[in-house]
Amino acid sequence: MLINIVNLFLKAFQKISKLKNRLVNNFILNINKVYFERDIEIHGILNVRNIGNIHIGRKFSVNSGVNFNPIGGDTICNLITQTKEAVISIGNNVGISNSTIYAWAEIIISDNVIIGGGTRIWDSDFHSTNSITRMSAFDNDISSKPIHIKEYVFIGGGSIILKGVTIGENSIIAAGSVVTKNIPANCIAGGNPCVVIKSLLNA
């Protein structure tokens, strides 16, 4: 009897928590002027800072927080545009866990992409390569190049995708990889720096 009461209480608490999270996330997305479809599913609370333009497609699924996917550690999911010109475009049926997407220029994630826990996608160096500029109050000589992750890509947990990279459709990036150059379609790639390991065409 007591177990039944406890189970009913837990179910009620989960429903209330889910409703609260939905309301909070909708508020965060709307106040940051993010365009998003209504059939997205967010577990936990997103962190969003949108100075530029963020567009999220249909059936977007997110885990944000250790309670929803411990693979990413104690991180949450961050969507950040740093400049007025910056764009984050997320396609349909994309799944992300506890990852950071940080755009100074443009990051495009096409349809049907899976991004594992603790992944970082950065299209910028964040600081100048000139040491004098970097240590000054005007550290604004920053290199940024667009990133494009194409359809059906799977990025393993803990990977880092750096500026100017295109990952071809249907490719798999092994966990913990650091992607500094383009990866072709239909392959498995991994390592630091990330290189092609094998083709998927004859697998």
Solvent accessible surface area in square Angstrom, and as a share of the most:
residue,aa,sasa,rsa
1,M,177,0.79
2,L,130,0.65
3,I,129,0.65
4,N,88,0.45
5,I,90,0.46
6,V,69,0.40
7,N,66,0.34
8,L,122,0.61
9,F,136,0.57
10,L,84,0.42
11,K,121,0.51
12,A,49,0.38
13,F,121,0.50
14,Q,115,0.51
15,K,150,0.64
16,I,117,0.60
17,S,35,0.23
18,K,115,0.49
19,L,92,0.46
20,K,112,0.47
21,N,15,0.08
22,R,122,0.45
23,L,110,0.55
24,V,54,0.31
25,N,3,0.01
26,N,44,0.23
27,F,129,0.54
28,I,31,0.15
29,L,0,0.00
30,N,77,0.40
31,I,110,0.56
32,N,30,0.16
33,K,173,0.73
34,V,8,0.05
35,Y,115,0.44
36,F,15,0.06
37,E,52,0.23
38,R,179,0.65
39,D,66,0.34
40,I,29,0.15
41,E,85,0.38
42,I,29,0.15
43,H,59,0.26
44,G,4,0.04
45,I,61,0.31
46,L,4,0.02
47,N,61,0.31
48,V,14,0.08
49,R,110,0.40
50,N,23,0.12
51,I,84,0.43
52,G,21,0.20
53,N,81,0.41
54,I,0,0.00
55,H,75,0.34
56,I,0,0.00
57,G,4,0.04
58,R,111,0.40
59,K,113,0.48
60,F,0,0.00
61,S,46,0.29
62,V,0,0.00
63,N,38,0.19
64,S,3,0.02
65,G,12,0.12
66,V,76,0.44
67,N,134,0.69
68,F,86,0.36
69,N,22,0.11
70,P,96,0.61
71,I,132,0.67
72,G,9,0.09
73,G,36,0.34
74,D,128,0.66
75,T,36,0.21
76,I,74,0.38
77,C,0,0.00
78,N,24,0.12
79,L,0,0.00
80,I,12,0.06
81,T,0,0.00
82,Q,53,0.23
83,T,35,0.20
84,K,166,0.70
85,E,137,0.62
86,A,0,0.00
87,V,41,0.24
88,I,0,0.00
89,S,33,0.22
90,I,2,0.01
91,G,16,0.15
92,N,59,0.30
93,N,80,0.41
94,V,1,0.01
95,G,20,0.19
96,I,3,0.02
97,S,11,0.07
98,N,0,0.00
99,S,1,0.00
100,T,20,0.12
101,I,0,0.00
102,Y,33,0.12
103,A,0,0.00
104,W,52,0.18
105,A,28,0.22
106,E,58,0.26
107,I,0,0.00
108,I,52,0.27
109,I,1,0.01
110,S,15,0.09
111,D,51,0.26
112,N,38,0.20
113,V,0,0.00
114,I,100,0.51
115,I,2,0.01
116,G,14,0.14
117,G,4,0.04
118,G,10,0.10
119,T,0,0.00
120,R,74,0.27
121,I,0,0.00
122,W,70,0.24
123,D,0,0.00
124,S,6,0.04
125,D,57,0.30
126,F,58,0.24
127,H,100,0.45
128,S,2,0.02
129,T,120,0.70
130,N,74,0.38
131,S,60,0.39
132,I,140,0.71
133,T,35,0.20
134,R,95,0.35
135,M,161,0.72
136,S,52,0.33
137,A,97,0.75
138,F,153,0.64
139,D,34,0.17
140,N,116,0.59
141,D,91,0.47
142,I,34,0.17
143,S,47,0.30
144,S,38,0.24
145,K,107,0.45
146,P,76,0.48
147,I,1,0.01
148,H,54,0.24
149,I,0,0.00
150,K,63,0.27
151,E,72,0.32
152,Y,135,0.51
153,V,1,0.01
154,F,85,0.36
155,I,0,0.00
156,G,7,0.07
157,G,22,0.21
158,G,40,0.38
159,S,0,0.00
160,I,49,0.25
161,I,0,0.00
162,L,52,0.26
163,K,53,0.22
164,G,33,0.32
165,V,0,0.00
166,T,41,0.24
167,I,0,0.00
168,G,6,0.06
169,E,72,0.32
170,N,68,0.35
171,S,0,0.00
172,I,57,0.29
173,I,1,0.00
174,A,37,0.28
175,A,77,0.60
176,G,46,0.44
177,S,0,0.00
178,V,27,0.15
179,V,0,0.00
180,T,57,0.33
181,K,155,0.66
182,N,100,0.51
183,I,7,0.04
184,P,74,0.47
185,A,34,0.27
186,N,40,0.20
187,C,4,0.02
188,I,38,0.19
189,A,0,0.00
190,G,6,0.06
191,G,40,0.38
192,N,115,0.59
193,P,83,0.52
194,C,8,0.05
195,V,90,0.52
196,V,71,0.41
197,I,108,0.55
198,K,105,0.44
199,S,52,0.34
200,L,42,0.21
201,L,132,0.66
202,N,146,0.75
203,A,100,0.78
